[in-house]
Amino acid sequence: MPRIILETRIKAKKEIVFDLSRSIDLHKISAKNTNEKAIDGVTEGLIRLNEFVTWQAKHFGFYQKLTSKITQFDYPNKFTDEMVRGAFKCFKHQHLFSERNGETIMKDIFDYTSPFGILGKLVDFILLKRYLKSFLQKRNIIIKRYAETDAWKKILIANT
C-alpha cells in the first residue's frame, strides 16, 4: 500500500489550521484546477465526525466521483477521512496537528490502494503517487497561505 507523508509548518494557531483543513470551501479553492465540486453530503462549511462529502473532479482527463467520510475526529489534534466510494480500492487520509515553537505542524499521512492489481501498482510507481503528492502539497500551500494571513477569516467566520 503506497503511503505519502507530508509535513507543513504554519505560523498560525492550531485551531485555525485544523478548521481550514476540514473546510469544504477551502478545499474547493485549493482544487480549482481539477474543477472539483462537492455534490453530495456536506457541500460547504466544516465537515465533522461521521459526515461525508462526495466530490466530482476531473483527473487525468476524466470526470470522477469520490465519497469520503470523517471516521476519526479529535478537535484540534487530528481527524481522518476514508474513502467510501470512488476510483481507489481504498484510501485513508490522516490529518495530524501539533504545536512547536509557536508554529502548527500539520502532518498528512495518506495511504491508498489503487484498483487493478499489478497494473494499478505499475500506475502508482510511474504516475499516481507523484500526482497525489503534488495535489496534497498544493492544498497545503493554500491552507498555509490562508492561515498565515487574515484570509482565514473569509472561510471560517463565514461558517460560524
Salt bridges, closest charged atoms under 4 A:
ASP19 OD1 - ARG22 NH2 2.86
ASP25 OD1 - LYS28 NZ 3.92
GLU36 OE2 - HIS27 NE2 3.04
ASP81 OD1 - HIS93 ND1 3.86
ASP81 OD1 - HIS95 NE2 2.68
GLU103 OE1 - ARG9 NH1 3.44
ASP108 OD1 - HIS93 NE2 2.67
ASP108 OD1 - HIS95 ND1 3.71
ASP111 OD1 - ARG3 NE 2.68
GLU148 OE2 - LYS144 NZ 2.97
ASP150 OD1 - LYS153 NZ 3.82
